[in-house]
């Protein structure tokens, strides 16, 4: 299997990319490092004809815009398995979505209130 892993020249210490690469190699798979934030990344990904794509992205504005857009395109349009996939990332760092999930599944949780207007919060 050939798995493309998003890598940057200066990886954060808490980034999983290096762990994924090591683990993939242990399993006998090949990993291809590509920086998804560089020009021409999509063409490079498609040229590799990967069996999968992995990206550990952060709760940063540029990552939150770019990562889902690219991963959706690869997963939905090209049928390439991605991690995280749509089913596991749609609620990433979204406490409102997570509250909906817990409520719909009747999972015990701390009391949660979502306010869309200030006056709701201040009982005004």
C-alpha positions in Angstrom: 0.0 0.0 0.0 1.1 3.5 -0.7 -0.1 6.1 1.8 0.5 9.9 1.4 1.2 11.7 4.7 1.0 15.5 5.0 4.4 16.7 6.2 5.8 20.2 6.7 9.4 21.2 6.8 8.9 22.3 10.5 6.6 19.7 12.1 5.2 20.4 15.6 6.3 18.0 18.3 2.7 16.9 18.8 2.1 16.1 15.1 1.3 12.5 14.4 2.9 12.4 10.9 6.2 11.0 12.0 4.4 8.3 14.0 2.2 7.4 11.1 5.2 7.1 8.8 7.1 4.9 11.3 4.1 2.7 11.8 3.3 2.4 8.1 6.9 1.4 7.4 6.7 -1.3 10.2 3.7 -2.7 8.5 5.6 -2.9 5.2 3.6 -0.1 3.5 5.2 2.8 1.7 4.6 6.4 2.8 5.0 9.4 0.6 5.5 12.8 2.3 3.8 15.7 0.6 3.2 19.2 2.0 -0.5 19.7 1.2 -0.1 23.5 1.8 2.4 24.0 -1.1 1.4 24.9 -4.6 0.8 21.9 -6.8 0.0 19.5 -3.9 -3.2 18.2 -5.5 -1.4 17.3 -8.7 1.4 15.6 -6.7 -1.1 13.6 -4.7 -3.0 12.4 -7.8 0.2 11.6 -9.6 1.2 9.2 -6.8 -2.1 7.3 -7.2 -2.2 6.6 -3.4 -4.2 3.9 -1.6 -4.8 6.5 1.1 -4.1 10.0 2.5 -3.5 11.1 6.1 -3.4 14.6 7.5 -3.1 15.5 11.2 -4.4 19.1 11.0 -4.8 21.6 13.8 -7.5 23.9 15.0 -6.0 26.8 13.2 -7.9 28.9 10.7 -5.9 28.0 7.7 -5.9 24.3 8.5 -9.6 24.3 9.3 -10.3 25.8 5.8 -7.8 23.8 3.8 -7.9 20.4 5.3 -11.6 19.6 5.1 -11.8 21.0 1.5 -8.8 18.9 0.3 -9.8 15.8 2.2 -13.4 16.0 1.0 -12.3 16.4 -2.6 -10.0 13.4 -2.4 -12.5 11.3 -0.5 -15.8 12.2 -2.3 -14.6 13.0 -5.9 -11.6 10.7 -6.3 -12.7 7.9 -3.9 -9.4 7.9 -2.1 -9.6 6.8 1.5 -8.5 9.7 3.8 -7.8 10.1 7.5 -9.6 11.7 9.2 -12.5 10.9 6.9 -15.8 12.8 6.8 -17.5 10.7 9.3 -14.8 11.2 11.9 -13.9 14.9 11.3 -17.2 16.7 10.9 -17.4 17.3 14.6 -13.6 18.1 15.1 -13.2 20.6 17.9 -16.9 21.6 17.5 -18.5 21.5 20.9 -21.9 22.3 19.6 -21.8 19.4 17.1 -20.5 17.1 19.9 -23.3 18.1 22.2 -25.8 17.3 19.4 -24.2 13.8 19.0 -24.3 13.1 22.7 -27.9 14.2 22.9 -29.0 12.2 19.9 -27.3 9.1 21.2 -28.5 9.7 24.8 -25.0 9.7 26.1 -24.5 11.1 29.6 -22.9 14.5 29.5 -22.4 17.6 31.5 -25.3 20.1 31.2 -24.7 22.2 28.1 -26.3 25.4 27.0 -25.8 26.9 23.6 -26.6 30.6 23.2 -26.9 32.3 19.8 -27.7 35.8 21.2 -26.3 37.6 24.2 -29.7 38.4 25.7 -30.5 34.7 25.9 -27.5 34.2 28.2 -28.2 37.2 30.4 -31.9 36.3 30.7 -32.7 39.6 29.0 
